[in-house]
């Protein structure tokens, strides 16, 4: 009789500890999300993004990024003149791809001068949050 009570109390304590551990995992997960979010927000406040005109360098010539629109216009005219033409569709598609690439290449990202304390705080928060997230996501389950 006494042995059964000890077994039942041991099972109840194991069940309570598992429930408490699952609650802690959920808390760790949300704290991790908050820390990562706060760290990335603070990092985004310290970054400046600029755009400028970009020119393609082909051989020894500088080709301005606006000239990429010329094949697009030719491809659109060709497409409306002959809708079944595959070449016109390829020209339009490649022109759109080159326009997107030229927009991306014209963007420059600069990190604003900040104090060492802020820098360590930003990276520490993001790192601690990522660690808590990884801890809860890749924990071995029973």
Biotite code that builds the C-alpha atoms (Angstrom):
import biotite.structure as struc

atoms = struc.array([
    struc.Atom([0.000, 0.000, 0.000], chain_id="A", res_id=1, res_name="UNK", atom_name="CA", element="C"),
    struc.Atom([2.771, 2.455, 0.877], chain_id="A", res_id=2, res_name="UNK", atom_name="CA", element="C"),
    struc.Atom([4.707, 1.534, -2.255], chain_id="A", res_id=3, res_name="UNK", atom_name="CA", element="C"),
    struc.Atom([1.681, 2.307, -4.465], chain_id="A", res_id=4, res_name="UNK", atom_name="CA", element="C"),
    struc.Atom([1.271, 5.759, -2.872], chain_id="A", res_id=5, res_name="UNK", atom_name="CA", element="C"),
    struc.Atom([4.936, 6.529, -3.523], chain_id="A", res_id=6, res_name="UNK", atom_name="CA", element="C"),
    struc.Atom([4.604, 5.420, -7.179], chain_id="A", res_id=7, res_name="UNK", atom_name="CA", element="C"),
    struc.Atom([1.455, 7.565, -7.635], chain_id="A", res_id=8, res_name="UNK", atom_name="CA", element="C"),
    struc.Atom([3.046, 10.598, -6.018], chain_id="A", res_id=9, res_name="UNK", atom_name="CA", element="C"),
    struc.Atom([6.181, 10.090, -8.141], chain_id="A", res_id=10, res_name="UNK", atom_name="CA", element="C"),
    struc.Atom([4.062, 9.941, -11.328], chain_id="A", res_id=11, res_name="UNK", atom_name="CA", element="C"),
    struc.Atom([2.116, 13.059, -10.282], chain_id="A", res_id=12, res_name="UNK", atom_name="CA", element="C"),
    struc.Atom([5.339, 14.960, -9.599], chain_id="A", res_id=13, res_name="UNK", atom_name="CA", element="C"),
    struc.Atom([6.735, 13.893, -13.002], chain_id="A", res_id=14, res_name="UNK", atom_name="CA", element="C"),
    struc.Atom([3.514, 15.046, -14.694], chain_id="A", res_id=15, res_name="UNK", atom_name="CA", element="C"),
    struc.Atom([3.615, 18.390, -12.854], chain_id="A", res_id=16, res_name="UNK", atom_name="CA", element="C"),
    struc.Atom([7.274, 18.927, -13.758], chain_id="A", res_id=17, res_name="UNK", atom_name="CA", element="C"),
    struc.Atom([6.578, 18.150, -17.447], chain_id="A", res_id=18, res_name="UNK", atom_name="CA", element="C"),
    struc.Atom([3.667, 20.613, -17.473], chain_id="A", res_id=19, res_name="UNK", atom_name="CA", element="C"),
    struc.Atom([5.829, 23.234, -15.771], chain_id="A", res_id=20, res_name="UNK", atom_name="CA", element="C"),
    struc.Atom([8.663, 22.565, -18.247], chain_id="A", res_id=21, res_name="UNK", atom_name="CA", element="C"),
    struc.Atom([6.302, 22.947, -21.231], chain_id="A", res_id=22, res_name="UNK", atom_name="CA", element="C"),
    struc.Atom([5.100, 26.254, -19.782], chain_id="A", res_id=23, res_name="UNK", atom_name="CA", element="C"),
    struc.Atom([8.716, 27.382, -19.392], chain_id="A", res_id=24, res_name="UNK", atom_name="CA", element="C"),
    struc.Atom([9.439, 26.417, -23.003], chain_id="A", res_id=25, res_name="UNK", atom_name="CA", element="C"),
    struc.Atom([6.554, 28.570, -24.188], chain_id="A", res_id=26, res_name="UNK", atom_name="CA", element="C"),
    struc.Atom([7.777, 31.456, -22.040], chain_id="A", res_id=27, res_name="UNK", atom_name="CA", element="C"),
    struc.Atom([11.334, 31.044, -23.370], chain_id="A", res_id=28, res_name="UNK", atom_name="CA", element="C"),
    struc.Atom([9.984, 31.017, -26.932], chain_id="A", res_id=29, res_name="UNK", atom_name="CA", element="C"),
    struc.Atom([8.057, 34.278, -26.508], chain_id="A", res_id=30, res_name="UNK", atom_name="CA", element="C"),
    struc.Atom([10.927, 35.965, -24.684], chain_id="A", res_id=31, res_name="UNK", atom_name="CA", element="C"),
    struc.Atom([13.202, 34.873, -27.549], chain_id="A", res_id=32, res_name="UNK", atom_name="CA", element="C"),
    struc.Atom([10.831, 36.320, -30.152], chain_id="A", res_id=33, res_name="UNK", atom_name="CA", element="C"),
    struc.Atom([10.638, 39.611, -28.226], chain_id="A", res_id=34, res_name="UNK", atom_name="CA", element="C"),
    struc.Atom([14.437, 39.831, -27.838], chain_id="A", res_id=35, res_name="UNK", atom_name="CA", element="C"),
    struc.Atom([15.122, 39.059, -31.500], chain_id="A", res_id=36, res_name="UNK", atom_name="CA", element="C"),
    struc.Atom([12.441, 41.530, -32.585], chain_id="A", res_id=37, res_name="UNK", atom_name="CA", element="C"),
    struc.Atom([13.788, 44.276, -30.319], chain_id="A", res_id=38, res_name="UNK", atom_name="CA", element="C"),
    struc.Atom([17.387, 43.657, -31.443], chain_id="A", res_id=39, res_name="UNK", atom_name="CA", element="C"),
    struc.Atom([16.488, 43.709, -35.136], chain_id="A", res_id=40, res_name="UNK", atom_name="CA", element="C"),
    struc.Atom([14.354, 46.825, -34.636], chain_id="A", res_id=41, res_name="UNK", atom_name="CA", element="C"),
    struc.Atom([17.236, 48.623, -32.946], chain_id="A", res_id=42, res_name="UNK", atom_name="CA", element="C"),
    struc.Atom([19.575, 47.477, -35.724], chain_id="A", res_id=43, res_name="UNK", atom_name="CA", element="C"),
    struc.Atom([17.198, 48.762, -38.381], chain_id="A", res_id=44, res_name="UNK", atom_name="CA", element="C"),
    struc.Atom([17.168, 52.154, -36.643], chain_id="A", res_id=45, res_name="UNK", atom_name="CA", element="C"),
    struc.Atom([20.971, 52.362, -37.050], chain_id="A", res_id=46, res_name="UNK", atom_name="CA", element="C"),
    struc.Atom([21.053, 51.603, -40.787], chain_id="A", res_id=47, res_name="UNK", atom_name="CA", element="C"),
    struc.Atom([20.724, 54.202, -43.540], chain_id="A", res_id=48, res_name="UNK", atom_name="CA", element="C"),
    struc.Atom([19.693, 53.180, -47.040], chain_id="A", res_id=49, res_name="UNK", atom_name="CA", element="C"),
    struc.Atom([20.530, 55.389, -50.024], chain_id="A", res_id=50, res_name="UNK", atom_name="CA", element="C"),
    struc.Atom([19.884, 54.973, -53.699], chain_id="A", res_id=51, res_name="UNK", atom_name="CA", element="C"),
    struc.Atom([21.666, 56.589, -56.569], chain_id="A", res_id=52, res_name="UNK", atom_name="CA", element="C"),
    struc.Atom([21.852, 56.283, -60.303], chain_id="A", res_id=53, res_name="UNK", atom_name="CA", element="C"),
    struc.Atom([23.693, 53.215, -61.377], chain_id="A", res_id=54, res_name="UNK", atom_name="CA", element="C"),
    struc.Atom([25.481, 52.646, -64.657], chain_id="A", res_id=55, res_name="UNK", atom_name="CA", element="C"),
    struc.Atom([26.312, 49.296, -66.150], chain_id="A", res_id=56, res_name="UNK", atom_name="CA", element="C"),
    struc.Atom([29.913, 48.915, -67.201], chain_id="A", res_id=57, res_name="UNK", atom_name="CA", element="C"),
    struc.Atom([30.055, 46.937, -70.431], chain_id="A", res_id=58, res_name="UNK", atom_name="CA", element="C"),
    struc.Atom([33.536, 46.662, -71.839], chain_id="A", res_id=59, res_name="UNK", atom_name="CA", element="C"),
    struc.Atom([34.997, 50.148, -71.716], chain_id="A", res_id=60, res_name="UNK", atom_name="CA", element="C"),
    struc.Atom([31.619, 51.902, -71.893], chain_id="A", res_id=61, res_name="UNK", atom_name="CA", element="C"),
    struc.Atom([29.362, 53.119, -69.096], chain_id="A", res_id=62, res_name="UNK", atom_name="CA", element="C"),
    struc.Atom([25.736, 52.404, -69.942], chain_id="A", res_id=63, res_name="UNK", atom_name="CA", element="C"),
    struc.Atom([23.244, 54.364, -67.800], chain_id="A", res_id=64, res_name="UNK", atom_name="CA", element="C"),
    struc.Atom([20.590, 52.319, -66.034], chain_id="A", res_id=65, res_name="UNK", atom_name="CA", element="C"),
    struc.Atom([17.815, 54.155, -67.901], chain_id="A", res_id=66, res_name="UNK", atom_name="CA", element="C"),
    struc.Atom([18.871, 52.589, -71.199], chain_id="A", res_id=67, res_name="UNK", atom_name="CA", element="C"),
    struc.Atom([17.648, 49.223, -69.876], chain_id="A", res_id=68, res_name="UNK", atom_name="CA", element="C"),
    struc.Atom([14.133, 50.461, -70.638], chain_id="A", res_id=69, res_name="UNK", atom_name="CA", element="C"),
    struc.Atom([14.831, 50.604, -74.394], chain_id="A", res_id=70, res_name="UNK", atom_name="CA", element="C"),
    struc.Atom([14.731, 46.790, -74.879], chain_id="A", res_id=71, res_name="UNK", atom_name="CA", element="C"),
    struc.Atom([11.576, 46.696, -72.726], chain_id="A", res_id=72, res_name="UNK", atom_name="CA", element="C"),
    struc.Atom([9.848, 49.190, -75.012], chain_id="A", res_id=73, res_name="UNK", atom_name="CA", element="C"),
    struc.Atom([11.000, 47.302, -78.118], chain_id="A", res_id=74, res_name="UNK", atom_name="CA", element="C"),
    struc.Atom([9.802, 44.009, -76.621], chain_id="A", res_id=75, res_name="UNK", atom_name="CA", element="C"),
    struc.Atom([6.382, 45.453, -75.733], chain_id="A", res_id=76, res_name="UNK", atom_name="CA", element="C"),
    struc.Atom([5.941, 46.912, -79.243], chain_id="A", res_id=77, res_name="UNK", atom_name="CA", element="C"),
    struc.Atom([7.018, 43.587, -80.761], chain_id="A", res_id=78, res_name="UNK", atom_name="CA", element="C"),
    struc.Atom([4.640, 41.671, -78.452], chain_id="A", res_id=79, res_name="UNK", atom_name="CA", element="C"),
    struc.Atom([1.629, 43.797, -79.464], chain_id="A", res_id=80, res_name="UNK", atom_name="CA", element="C"),
    struc.Atom([2.577, 43.523, -83.147], chain_id="A", res_id=81, res_name="UNK", atom_name="CA", element="C"),
    struc.Atom([2.980, 39.725, -82.965], chain_id="A", res_id=82, res_name="UNK", atom_name="CA", element="C"),
    struc.Atom([1.511, 38.220, -79.733], chain_id="A", res_id=83, res_name="UNK", atom_name="CA", element="C"),
    struc.Atom([2.574, 34.669, -80.645], chain_id="A", res_id=84, res_name="UNK", atom_name="CA", element="C"),
    struc.Atom([6.273, 35.553, -80.810], chain_id="A", res_id=85, res_name="UNK", atom_name="CA", element="C"),
    struc.Atom([8.361, 33.852, -78.123], chain_id="A", res_id=86, res_name="UNK", atom_name="CA", element="C"),
    struc.Atom([11.310, 36.187, -78.715], chain_id="A", res_id=87, res_name="UNK", atom_name="CA", element="C"),
    struc.Atom([9.252, 39.240, -77.710], chain_id="A", res_id=88, res_name="UNK", atom_name="CA", element="C"),
    struc.Atom([8.209, 37.529, -74.465], chain_id="A", res_id=89, res_name="UNK", atom_name="CA", element="C"),
    struc.Atom([11.847, 36.664, -73.714], chain_id="A", res_id=90, res_name="UNK", atom_name="CA", element="C"),
    struc.Atom([12.951, 40.259, -74.391], chain_id="A", res_id=91, res_name="UNK", atom_name="CA", element="C"),
    struc.Atom([10.230, 41.678, -72.113], chain_id="A", res_id=92, res_name="UNK", atom_name="CA", element="C"),
    struc.Atom([11.056, 39.181, -69.350], chain_id="A", res_id=93, res_name="UNK", atom_name="CA", element="C"),
    struc.Atom([14.812, 39.816, -69.523], chain_id="A", res_id=94, res_name="UNK", atom_name="CA", element="C"),
    struc.Atom([14.224, 43.579, -69.570], chain_id="A", res_id=95, res_name="UNK", atom_name="CA", element="C"),
    struc.Atom([12.103, 43.404, -66.427], chain_id="A", res_id=96, res_name="UNK", atom_name="CA", element="C"),
    struc.Atom([14.767, 41.243, -64.754], chain_id="A", res_id=97, res_name="UNK", atom_name="CA", element="C"),
    struc.Atom([17.491, 43.730, -65.698], chain_id="A", res_id=98, res_name="UNK", atom_name="CA", element="C"),
    struc.Atom([15.400, 46.647, -64.398], chain_id="A", res_id=99, res_name="UNK", atom_name="CA", element="C"),
    struc.Atom([14.931, 44.897, -61.032], chain_id="A", res_id=100, res_name="UNK", atom_name="CA", element="C"),
    struc.Atom([18.660, 44.083, -60.907], chain_id="A", res_id=101, res_name="UNK", atom_name="CA", element="C"),
    struc.Atom([19.601, 47.695, -61.684], chain_id="A", res_id=102, res_name="UNK", atom_name="CA", element="C"),
    struc.Atom([17.286, 48.943, -58.919], chain_id="A", res_id=103, res_name="UNK", atom_name="CA", element="C"),
    struc.Atom([18.846, 46.536, -56.417], chain_id="A", res_id=104, res_name="UNK", atom_name="CA", element="C"),
    struc.Atom([22.364, 47.463, -57.537], chain_id="A", res_id=105, res_name="UNK", atom_name="CA", element="C"),
    struc.Atom([21.661, 51.179, -57.072], chain_id="A", res_id=106, res_name="UNK", atom_name="CA", element="C"),
    struc.Atom([20.884, 50.758, -53.354], chain_id="A", res_id=107, res_name="UNK", atom_name="CA", element="C"),
    struc.Atom([23.678, 51.307, -50.842], chain_id="A", res_id=108, res_name="UNK", atom_name="CA", element="C"),
    struc.Atom([23.377, 50.450, -47.144], chain_id="A", res_id=109, res_name="UNK", atom_name="CA", element="C"),
    struc.Atom([25.434, 52.247, -44.482], chain_id="A", res_id=110, res_name="UNK", atom_name="CA", element="C"),
    struc.Atom([25.689, 51.586, -40.755], chain_id="A", res_id=111, res_name="UNK", atom_name="CA", element="C"),
    struc.Atom([25.333, 54.834, -38.800], chain_id="A", res_id=112, res_name="UNK", atom_name="CA", element="C"),
    struc.Atom([28.005, 55.665, -36.233], chain_id="A", res_id=113, res_name="UNK", atom_name="CA", element="C"),
    struc.Atom([26.842, 54.365, -32.861], chain_id="A", res_id=114, res_name="UNK", atom_name="CA", element="C"),
    struc.Atom([28.283, 53.792, -29.415], chain_id="A", res_id=115, res_name="UNK", atom_name="CA", element="C"),
    struc.Atom([29.847, 50.491, -28.434], chain_id="A", res_id=116, res_name="UNK", atom_name="CA", element="C"),
    struc.Atom([27.212, 50.046, -25.720], chain_id="A", res_id=117, res_name="UNK", atom_name="CA", element="C"),
    struc.Atom([24.380, 50.270, -28.263], chain_id="A", res_id=118, res_name="UNK", atom_name="CA", element="C"),
    struc.Atom([26.199, 47.935, -30.636], chain_id="A", res_id=119, res_name="UNK", atom_name="CA", element="C"),
    struc.Atom([26.750, 45.289, -27.933], chain_id="A", res_id=120, res_name="UNK", atom_name="CA", element="C"),
    struc.Atom([23.178, 45.720, -26.710], chain_id="A", res_id=121, res_name="UNK", atom_name="CA", element="C"),
    struc.Atom([21.764, 45.230, -30.216], chain_id="A", res_id=122, res_name="UNK", atom_name="CA", element="C"),
    struc.Atom([23.841, 42.138, -30.982], chain_id="A", res_id=123, res_name="UNK", atom_name="CA", element="C"),
    struc.Atom([23.394, 40.765, -27.455], chain_id="A", res_id=124, res_name="UNK", atom_name="CA", element="C"),
    struc.Atom([19.613, 41.026, -27.603], chain_id="A", res_id=125, res_name="UNK", atom_name="CA", element="C"),
    struc.Atom([19.424, 39.474, -31.056], chain_id="A", res_id=126, res_name="UNK", atom_name="CA", element="C"),
    struc.Atom([21.857, 36.703, -30.079], chain_id="A", res_id=127, res_name="UNK", atom_name="CA", element="C"),
    struc.Atom([20.156, 35.897, -26.762], chain_id="A", res_id=128, res_name="UNK", atom_name="CA", element="C"),
    struc.Atom([16.762, 35.830, -28.444], chain_id="A", res_id=129, res_name="UNK", atom_name="CA", element="C"),
    struc.Atom([18.024, 33.569, -31.212], chain_id="A", res_id=130, res_name="UNK", atom_name="CA", element="C"),
    struc.Atom([19.555, 31.264, -28.604], chain_id="A", res_id=131, res_name="UNK", atom_name="CA", element="C"),
    struc.Atom([16.273, 31.009, -26.700], chain_id="A", res_id=132, res_name="UNK", atom_name="CA", element="C"),
    struc.Atom([14.379, 30.345, -29.916], chain_id="A", res_id=133, res_name="UNK", atom_name="CA", element="C"),
    struc.Atom([16.816, 27.622, -30.973], chain_id="A", res_id=134, res_name="UNK", atom_name="CA", element="C"),
    struc.Atom([16.695, 26.114, -27.476], chain_id="A", res_id=135, res_name="UNK", atom_name="CA", element="C"),
    struc.Atom([12.918, 25.720, -27.605], chain_id="A", res_id=136, res_name="UNK", atom_name="CA", element="C"),
    struc.Atom([12.676, 24.727, -31.252], chain_id="A", res_id=137, res_name="UNK", atom_name="CA", element="C"),
    struc.Atom([15.314, 21.990, -31.226], chain_id="A", res_id=138, res_name="UNK", atom_name="CA", element="C"),
    struc.Atom([14.726, 20.569, -27.754], chain_id="A", res_id=139, res_name="UNK", atom_name="CA", element="C"),
    struc.Atom([14.448, 16.799, -27.527], chain_id="A", res_id=140, res_name="UNK", atom_name="CA", element="C"),
    struc.Atom([10.868, 15.790, -26.742], chain_id="A", res_id=141, res_name="UNK", atom_name="CA", element="C"),
    struc.Atom([9.968, 12.822, -24.555], chain_id="A", res_id=142, res_name="UNK", atom_name="CA", element="C"),
])
